[in-house]
């Protein structure tokens, strides 16, 4: 039987992945092929297993590396927007809350996901209304930023897609902060 804390983490992780703009676009546009949804589900299962096996020695950079590697291998997407690190931090924070029996973040994610689950990722750049959820006074670490919701911007759309030499569309952020 699955422990309630593990079930809560798996649920929250699923919401975070489904709300991550880069992954949402990759699935919607089938960058991973016709089984992109199944790849996202596999990714979630893999991460739940990883967190369970490495609970005492979780590192944001290691989780980021896993996210970047899966996005590259399974969805042919090179991330350059820093969103994988933000998602990594959010997942570790969620995991630490869940293992201590605090499922409040999962409840917040559930509510946010339910309110915008049917919105295509391509529209996420136009949802300035979503930024009102950034101001939550709950101390959560910028949930929407961690999920990559603010990563897509409308200024990228008029430029058209950038196709690399292998014929893959690159996902890039409009401004770099490094």
Secondary structure, 3 states (H helix, E strand, C coil): CCCHHHHHHHHHHHHHHHHCHHHHHHHHCCCCCCCHHHHHHHHHHHHHHHHHHCHHHCCHHHHHHHHHHHHHHHHCCCCCCCHHHHHHHHHHHHHHHHHCCCCHHHHHHHHHHHHHCCCCHHHHHHCHHHHHHHHCCCCCCCHHHHCCCCCCCHHHHCCCCEECCCCCEECCCCCCCC
